[in-house]
Amino acid sequence: MSAPAIYLAGATAIGKSALALRLAERLGGEIISVDSMQVYRGLDIGTAKPSANEQGETPHYLIDVAGLDEPFDAAQFVRLAKRAEEAIRSHGMRAIFCGGTGLYFRALFDGLGESPPGDDSLRAELEAMPLEELLVELAAKDPEAFEAVDRQNPRRVIRAVEVIRLTGQAYSSQRIGWDVLGQAPANLFCVTREMDNLNARIHERVDRMFEQGLVAETESLAKRGLRENRTACQGLGYRQVLEHLDGGLGLAETVELVKARTRRFAKRQRTWFRNQMNCQSVEWTGGDSAEVCCERLLGMIE
């Protein structure tokens, strides 16, 4: 019988990918990405996608599985992730789920919820409304969803308000079992760091992304339909660079904005994993190498 899967969650830039690679090497594992942006082909620099060498040394799944002209959602993730896990088990390897998209983890563990399909006419009406008005409505009708949603992401705000209007019920109540913490699977871990250390890593990553050519990558993606993909165009870094290319902030201000938005996103991720999933915490102290953290984690795995 194959060894049980390992689930490695945590905030952006915390070091999950490096840790997963070392785990895979030590345990004979293959990695399933739990990242809502790495699924898209071409979104490489801005998603810190594993390099070609890393993917060559350790098989990765659910990376580059969708084009910009294709929608991708949690239901597709669950279907493909289960298929990938079966494939990994079939050749005697161990599945290591690694990523920071909390919604995908919860969908995998607890189901997809009962939210209704979209309504094109209502969606068009909501898309024409100012974001501020949508947020006022969401705060009044569903304070819990208002606190949890990315309020800088119009697509997510619109979807929450759409579901409320279609059902007459709170958006936050329409996810099966998500009002309580479910039974966590074995080997579900959340990597944590001291906040100042994580913020410093975020700043280094953002600087590196711009040095590697994030602006040129975004410009190229825009010609291939990035703006038309409602999910991908909201990706951290890409959204801000698109605004820069459209005549918004200057480059230096855009870099600082991406850093600020990424810090805010990481804080929300930490809150999500703490409140929405029964993770075992793996503390990665600032001076530790990935090898040291890997050794600590190996002692916790069942």
PyMOL commands that set and color helices and strands:
alter all, ss='L'
color gray80, all
select helices_A, chain A and resi 16-27+52-57+74-90+102-110+120-127+131-141+143-148+154-167+171-173+195-212+214-223+232-234+238-245+251-276+290-298
alter helices_A, ss='H'
color red, helices_A
select strands_A, chain A and resi 6-10+29-34+60-61+94-99+188-192+280-283
alter strands_A, ss='S'
color yellow, strands_A
deselect
rebuild
show_as cartoon
